[in-house]
């Protein structure tokens, strides 16, 4: 019996760039972008009467373009639309060997993920692809999805990320803003702290990543920095970008500074010396006592720096 893989790769996703599937020009430029992930979109960025044409262009882009080491994803339409099943079947049958993951928008129940998992397995079996290789990313975009986020995160061994969708969520909840990814005035704090924390906890409990959605005011670099810094501070792994000018900023914020990385590496070395060589349970480092919890925190930062290319 063929079963899906249960060990998911941890792919780079500091910056996840949205590429409209209806734009030949943007699709052609996508391989040259410095984003960790590109996702070719068939949902919100594509008008209803353009869906079929965009689907064909996404297939062509996946087959013909070289995306190098990028994480390559495409976003289907929602499971409650007449486009979803054709998106999934046509694109994965034609270009499944070029895909790392499928993105599901407006996920409200674990069933959305489970159905997609089963369809992917059938396609993989039919086309001779390795079963379970293609991952799933799930967007949480309303109250129902947020309530179910823990079960959504564990709904399939294919799950790789939970993604926050700020535009639809704000509309569904009634947050009085019109800028996607923005913040309302006159609130003493950040209005999304609870949501971010809940999604991060659900993702970490499932062993997957958590990604913030876009900041639509792409000319407002200060606003982008503020939102990205908040997301990183609360433990998220990356953020969407919708304009190439946002990519460098997001990569910078979700990469530890060299100073942060060097301190983490030094802390790991001090802890290893104390526990390995000296047989101690803790160590002194830079004026503080460090133990196994510090090691785990430092290791996360050190690994992120190494992934970004830092070397001693």
Buried (B, 14 or more C-beta within 10 A) or exposed (E): EEEBEEEBEEBBBBBBBBBBBBBEEBBEBBBEBEBBBBBBBBBBBBEEEBBBEBBEBBBBBBEEBEBEEBBBBBBBBBBEBEBBBBBBBBBBBBBBBBBBBBBBBBBBBBBBBBBBBEBBBEBBEEEEBEBBBBBBBBBBBBEBBBBBBBBBBBBBBBBBBBBBBBBBBBBBEEBEBEBBBBBEEEEEEBBBEEBBEBBBBBBBEBEBBBBBBBBBBBEBBEBBBBBBEBBBEBBBBBBBBBBBEBBBBBBBBBBBEEEBBBBBBBBBBBBEEBBEEEEEEBBEBEEEEBBEEBBEEBBEBBBBBBBBEBEE
